[in-house]
């Protein structure tokens, strides 16, 4: 009976450890090579020297956001491509500061125990799902918002589609079917 109890305790412990949700994993962001700007910095730079804006909309509690930061954004070839082609912004969809976009001021809205930022709701067309990446053109108009975790290969395809202007001429269905990776891969 004693052996069975010990065995059951070991099995329960292993079982509990193997099913730890992503959100509860101890997460400390590492220094990545993406030149993340604040919203205001990107808007100001975009006014001075127009360039597309890449927006990573996230929340602190989002496990898939953390995973995308660790797996996708940490790849040096992805970071280099983002830095070369976009002003990159990380927007916390629950930030409390007022932000200005196209002459309008957006604020945090309390909803129940949490809330959301009106700018995130505006850019995501009311579909608050995280992570979401948003691509803005050189005039700060929304081109597309794309929901969900993207691994480096998927993200590369999406980023090149917008940065290289393929979205203006080629339907996504054709582009993704015929896409051949072009970015140099890390040699880890």
SEZAZA-637152 format. One record per residue: x, y, z of N, C-alpha, C in turn; residue in three letters; residue number from 1. Coordinates in steps of 0.02 Angstrom, whole numbers, plus 50000, padded with zeros to 5 digits. Last residue first. Layout:
residues N
   neast   nnorth     nup   caeast   canorth    caup   ceast   cnorth     cup   resn   resi
       X        Y       Z        X         Y       Z       X        Y       Z    Ala    NUM
...
This chain:
residues 188
   neast   nnorth     nup   caeast   canorth    caup   ceast   cnorth     cup   resn   resi
   51102    51418   48211    51107     51404   48284   51134    51335   48297    Unk    188
   51106    51523   48100    51141     51459   48104   51153    51444   48178    Unk    187
   50961    51601   48035    51014     51596   48087   51044    51527   48084    Unk    186
   50936    51629   47859    50920     51596   47922   50979    51599   47970    Unk    185
   50892    51763   47759    50946     51720   47782   50928    51692   47851    Unk    184
   50740    51761   47666    50781     51789   47720   50833    51739   47742    Unk    183
   50660    51695   47577    50714     51737   47551   50761    51763   47604    Unk    182
   50559    51556   47534    50594     51595   47585   50653    51632   47556    Unk    181
   50437    51576   47412    50500     51541   47427   50538    51584   47477    Unk    180
   50265    51564   47373    50319     51596   47411   50379    51549   47422    Unk    179
   50152    51515   47315    50212     51518   47274   50273    51546   47310    Unk    178
   50055    51522   47414    50065     51458   47379   50131    51457   47341    Unk    177
   50056    51654   47452    50078     51604   47501   50090    51536   47468    Unk    176
   50009    51716   47332    50075     51731   47360   50099    51676   47407    Unk    175
   49879    51666   47317    49930     51650   47267   50000    51661   47296    Unk    174
   49818    51717   47432    49814     51645   47418   49867    51624   47367    Unk    173
   49837    51857   47422    49872     51818   47473   49873    51744   47456    Unk    172
   49856    51923   47256    49813     51898   47311   49854    51853   47358    Unk    171
   49964    52053   47212    49955     51980   47214   49908    51960   47271    Unk    170
   49972    52193   47222    49965     52161   47157   49945    52088   47160    Unk    169
   49985    52237   47352    49953     52282   47303   49937    52247   47237    Unk    168
   50059    52145   47421    49988     52151   47438   49950    52194   47387    Unk    167
   50191    52167   47388    50155     52114   47352   50079    52119   47363    Unk    166
   50274    52258   47453    50220     52283   47412   50180    52231   47373    Unk    165
   50367    52217   47543    50388     52221   47473   50332    52239   47425    Unk    164
   50296    52216   47663    50354     52260   47655   50374    52269   47582    Unk    163
   50194    52116   47643    50178     52188   47651   50238    52232   47636    Unk    162
   50265    51998   47619    50206     52014   47579   50189    52089   47583    Unk    161
   50357    51993   47720    50381     52009   47653   50323    52028   47607    Unk    160
   50271    51959   47828    50309     52022   47829   50332    52041   47759    Unk    159
   50224    51831   47789    50177     51886   47799   50214    51953   47794    Unk    158
   50342    51756   47785    50299     51759   47726   50252    51820   47730    Unk    157
   50387    51770   47917    50427     51794   47861   50383    51804   47799    Unk    156
   50287    51702   47989    50294     51774   47996   50334    51804   47938    Unk    155
   50310    51570   47952    50246     51602   47936   50253    51678   47937    Unk    154
   50440    51556   48006    50428     51544   47935   50363    51577   47912    Unk    153
   50424    51584   48146    50466     51625   48103   50452    51617   48028    Unk    152
   50246    51569   48184    50315     51548   48191   50358    51588   48142    Unk    151
   50125    51666   48259    50155     51648   48195   50228    51627   48208    Unk    150
   49974    51675   48349    50045     51659   48350   50068    51640   48280    Unk    149
   49845    51793   48297    49873     51730   48318   49949    51724   48314    Unk    148
   49785    51892   48162    49777     51866   48229   49816    51801   48238    Unk    147
   49825    52035   48080    49830     51962   48075   49834    51934   48145    Unk    146
   49765    52171   47988    49782     52144   48054   49777    52068   48049    Unk    145
   49820    52281   47859    49793     52217   47880   49811    52203   47952    Unk    144
   49834    52420   47840    49832     52375   47783   49798    52309   47802    Unk    143
   49785    52573   47904    49788     52501   47917   49784    52461   47852    Unk    142
   49890    52712   47874    49826     52678   47863   49835    52603   47874    Unk    141
   50006    52786   47878    49978     52762   47941   49908    52733   47933    Unk    140
   50067    52805   47759    50022     52859   47782   49984    52840   47845    Unk    139
   50133    52687   47738    50173     52746   47751   50132    52806   47773    Unk    138
   50024    52567   47822    50063     52592   47765   50100    52656   47785    Unk    137
   50035    52445   47950    50011     52511   47929   50055    52534   47870    Unk    136
   49989    52290   48009    50033     52325   47963   49999    52390   47941    Unk    135
   49986    52204   48161    49951     52251   48117   50004    52285   48073    Unk    134
   49961    52052   48245    50007     52098   48213   49967    52141   48164    Unk    133
   49909    51995   48401    49888     52016   48334   49942    52062   48308    Unk    132
   49909    51858   48518    49939     51917   48487   49905    51932   48420    Unk    131
   49741    51910   48550    49813     51920   48556   49851    51855   48548    Unk    130
   49599    52006   48509    49629     51940   48513   49705    51949   48510    Unk    129
   49471    52097   48489    49527     52098   48535   49552    52027   48548    Unk    128
   49401    52166   48369    49416     52095   48382   49479    52091   48425    Unk    127
   49386    52299   48334    49345     52272   48388   49358    52200   48405    Unk    126
   49487    52321   48241    49417     52323   48220   49372    52288   48270    Unk    125
   49612    52342   48284    49592     52272   48276   49519    52265   48257    Unk    124
   49616    52480   48297    49660     52448   48248   49641    52375   48234    Unk    123
   49517    52496   48400    49511     52529   48335   49553    52493   48282    Unk    122
   49571    52424   48507    49505     52406   48480   49495    52435   48410    Unk    121
   49688    52498   48526    49692     52427   48508   49626    52405   48477    Unk    120
   49629    52619   48564    49669     52616   48503   49677    52544   48480    Unk    119
   49567    52590   48686    49526     52606   48628   49565    52602   48562    Unk    118
   49622    52455   48783    49637     52521   48756   49597    52532   48692    Unk    117
   49527    52377   48913    49562     52376   48849   49576    52448   48828    Unk    116
   49511    52282   49066    49491     52333   49018   49531    52327   48955    Unk    115
   49457    52202   49214    49511     52223   49169   49487    52280   49125    Unk    114
   49341    52182   49281    49403     52184   49320   49462    52208   49278    Unk    113
   49239    52280   49176    49243     52228   49228   49306    52237   49268    Unk    112
   49331    52384   49092    49275     52339   49077   49281    52281   49126    Unk    111
   49392    52543   49059    49383     52491   49109   49321    52450   49091    Unk    110
   49493    52594   48929    49423     52586   48949   49418    52529   49000    Unk    109
   49614    52715   48888    49599     52651   48919   49526    52650   48940    Unk    108
   49596    52811   48734    49610     52801   48805   49596    52729   48826    Unk    107
   49646    52917   48600    49618     52853   48622   49641    52840   48693    Unk    106
   49613    53055   48502    49646     53031   48562   49608    52969   48587    Unk    105
   49643    53090   48329    49598     53069   48383   49639    53043   48442    Unk    104
   49735    53114   48229    49701     53171   48258   49652    53154   48314    Unk    103
   49791    52986   48203    49752     53022   48152   49708    53076   48182    Unk    102
   49804    52954   48369    49809     52923   48303   49762    52959   48256    Unk    101
   49875    52957   48530    49843     52994   48476   49857    52959   48409    Unk    100
   49837    52888   48690    49877     52886   48629   49838    52922   48574    Unk     99
   49851    52886   48867    49815     52910   48808   49863    52909   48748    Unk     98
   49895    52737   48959    49909     52804   48935   49867    52822   48873    Unk     97
   49875    52605   48996    49832     52656   49027   49843    52727   48999    Unk     96
   49862    52456   48898    49900     52512   48926   49853    52568   48948    Unk     95
   49814    52341   48843    49785     52362   48907   49823    52419   48939    Unk     94
   49887    52310   48734    49815     52323   48723   49779    52342   48787    Unk     93
   50038    52376   48705    50002     52338   48757   49928    52357   48751    Unk     92
   50122    52370   48560    50066     52405   48592   50032    52358   48641    Unk     91
   50274    52396   48493    50238     52348   48535   50185    52387   48572    Unk     90
   50326    52436   48331    50294     52460   48392   50263    52400   48428    Unk     89
   50444    52479   48209    50413     52426   48248   50388    52453   48315    Unk     88
   50445    52535   48051    50451     52560   48119   50412    52509   48160    Unk     87
   50521    52424   47929    50464     52451   47967   50489    52492   48026    Unk     86
   50634    52371   47867    50575     52386   47827   50518    52421   47862    Unk     85
   50738    52343   47955    50753     52372   47890   50691    52400   47854    Unk     84
   50674    52284   48065    50710     52347   48073   50723    52382   48007    Unk     83
   50627    52165   48003    50580     52214   48032   50614    52282   48038    Unk     82
   50750    52106   47969    50701     52122   47917   50650    52174   47943    Unk     81
   50808    52086   48096    50842     52128   48045   50792    52151   47992    Unk     80
   50716    51997   48152    50727     52063   48182   50759    52110   48132    Unk     79
   50734    51887   48067    50668     51919   48072   50677    51990   48099    Unk     78
   50867    51857   48091    50847     51874   48023   50778    51906   48022    Unk     77
   50867    51826   48229    50901     51887   48206   50881    51905   48135    Unk     76
   50728    51785   48323    50769     51764   48265   50801    51827   48235    Unk     75
   50642    51838   48413    50711     51829   48435   50757    51806   48378    Unk     74
   50515    51833   48360    50550     51898   48360   50623    51892   48381    Unk     73
   50486    51691   48379    50487     51725   48314   50529    51788   48315    Unk     72
   50506    51651   48515    50521     51607   48458   50530    51645   48393    Unk     71
   50477    51756   48606    50534     51711   48616   50554    51673   48553    Unk     70
   50362    51816   48552    50421     51856   48567   50483    51812   48572    Unk     69
   50277    51707   48549    50296     51738   48485   50358    51782   48495    Unk     68
   50265    51684   48687    50295     51632   48644   50318    51662   48577    Unk     67
   50198    51798   48725    50265     51785   48752   50302    51734   48709    Unk     66
   50078    51775   48658    50117     51836   48643   50190    51826   48666    Unk     65
   50034    51661   48720    50054     51656   48650   50092    51717   48627    Unk     64
   50001    51712   48848    50054     51663   48840   50078    51657   48768    Unk     63
   49960    51866   48907    49952     51823   48847   50012    51777   48837    Unk     62
   49972    51961   49003    49950     51895   49025   49947    51845   48967    Unk     61
   50007    52080   48938    50056     52049   48983   50037    51978   49002    Unk     60
   49962    52078   48764    49947     52093   48834   49999    52057   48877    Unk     59
   49986    52158   48602    49994     52104   48651   49963    52125   48717    Unk     58
   50025    52192   48439    49975     52206   48491   49974    52146   48538    Unk     57
   50146    52259   48349    50134     52197   48386   50087    52214   48443    Unk     56
   50155    52334   48195    50129     52341   48262   50115    52273   48292    Unk     55
   50253    52418   48083    50234     52351   48105   50215    52357   48179    Unk     54
   50233    52539   47961    50236     52525   48033   50212    52454   48045    Unk     53
   50330    52607   47826    50277     52565   47851   50288    52552   47926    Unk     52
   50377    52779   47824    50397     52709   47821   50338    52668   47848    Unk     51
   50425    52947   47804    50374     52895   47797   50404    52826   47787    Unk     50
   50495    53044   47912    50521     53001   47858   50473    52942   47851    Unk     49
   50405    53119   47991    50467     53148   47966   50494    53109   47907    Unk     48
   50300    53030   48019    50284     53097   47992   50347    53127   47959    Unk     47
   50370    52925   48075    50332     52914   48013   50312    52979   47979    Unk     46
   50417    52983   48192    50464     52963   48140   50429    52954   48073    Unk     45
   50291    52998   48258    50334     53056   48244   50383    53040   48188    Unk     44
   50249    52866   48269    50207     52914   48234   50249    52975   48213    Unk     43
   50354    52812   48346    50341     52787   48278   50299    52836   48238    Unk     42
   50339    52884   48466    50401     52888   48428   50390    52866   48355    Unk     41
   50209    52843   48506    50223     52914   48490   50286    52922   48449    Unk     40
   50230    52706   48531    50181     52728   48481   50197    52799   48458    Unk     39
   50406    52670   48544    50341     52684   48574   50294    52706   48517    Unk     38
   50493    52537   48459    50480     52607   48473   50414    52614   48511    Unk     37
   50616    52413   48450    50546     52430   48469   50542    52503   48487    Unk     36
   50713    52347   48352    50714     52415   48379   50642    52436   48393    Unk     35
   50758    52183   48391    50710     52227   48358   50713    52295   48392    Unk     34
   50841    52101   48461    50873     52149   48417   50823    52192   48379    Unk     33
   50808    52077   48636    50808     52057   48566   50835    52113   48524    Unk     32
   50842    52021   48791    50855     52079   48748   50855    52054   48675    Unk     31
   50703    51923   48848    50775     51934   48837   50783    51995   48792    Unk     30
   50579    51929   48973    50599     51942   48904   50674    51953   48899    Unk     29
   50541    51800   49073    50581     51861   49075   50604    51875   49004    Unk     28
   50419    51703   49147    50442     51734   49084   50480    51798   49098    Unk     27
   50368    51554   49206    50405     51613   49226   50438    51643   49164    Unk     26
   50208    51503   49153    50280     51494   49146   50315    51559   49166    Unk     25
   50075    51527   49149    50106     51522   49215   50181    51510   49212    Unk     24
   50037    51529   49016    50032     51591   49055   50068    51587   49122    Unk     23
   50047    51396   48975    50097     51444   48953   50097    51506   48996    Unk     22
   50010    51277   49108    49991     51321   49052   50045    51372   49037    Unk     21
   50078    51121   49136    50081     51190   49158   50062    51235   49100    Unk     20
   50079    50983   49123    50023     51021   49096   50021    51092   49121    Unk     19
   50187    50928   49187    50185     50924   49114   50128    50963   49083    Unk     18
   50160    50944   49322    50214     50983   49291   50209    50983   49215    Unk     17
   50056    50852   49343    50044     50924   49353   50098    50966   49320    Unk     16
   50123    50731   49316    50065     50751   49276   50053    50827   49282    Unk     15
   50217    50729   49418    50240     50732   49349   50184    50756   49304    Unk     14
   50126    50719   49527    50173     50774   49522   50197    50783   49450    Unk     13
   50060    50598   49500    50022     50661   49504   50068    50722   49496    Unk     12
   50168    50507   49507    50130     50516   49445   50091    50581   49444    Unk     11
   50202    50523   49643    50250     50539   49591   50215    50551   49525    Unk     10
   50085    50477   49704    50108     50545   49716   50157    50567   49662    Unk      9
   50082    50343   49659    50028     50389   49640   50049    50462   49650    Unk      8
   50198    50295   49725    50194     50295   49652   50140    50343   49627    Unk      7
   50157    50309   49858    50215     50346   49834   50214    50351   49758    Unk      6
   50049    50219   49857    50039     50290   49875   50096    50333   49849    Unk      5
   50114    50100   49826    50062     50126   49781   50050    50200   49796    Unk      4
   50195    50082   49938    50226     50091   49872   50176    50121   49823    Unk      3
   50098    50061   50036    50143     50118   50041   50175    50134   49973    Unk      2
   50041    49940   50000    50000     50000   50000   50043    50063   50000    Unk      1
